[in-house]
């Protein structure tokens, strides 16, 4: 997959996670939650595959730029490649917040 494709996919997850901090996360159904976990596992795999690779620094820089330009509402911009390695853990926190029917603001991972 091309770098643009990887970045688009990461953006999809970041946008999903940012949106999940809003009240409408309580309206997610099982399919939406399963889809979110698919994106989370993808981000974790990107993180895993980039470890020790010469392109990791470039990918990290592109992700920082992506986060900066995305104008996120619930993630404060400190999201990076290493934090994407914990994507499913953070999504589990979102899932827990759904059970309590509360909105959640996400900051640094």
Buried (B, 14 or more C-beta within 10 A) or exposed (E): EEEEEBBEBBBBBBBBBBBBBEEEBEEBEEEEBEBBBEBBBBBBEBBEEBEEEEEBEEBBEBBBEBBEEBEBEBBEEEBBBBBBBBBBEBBEEBBEBBEEEEBBEBEEB
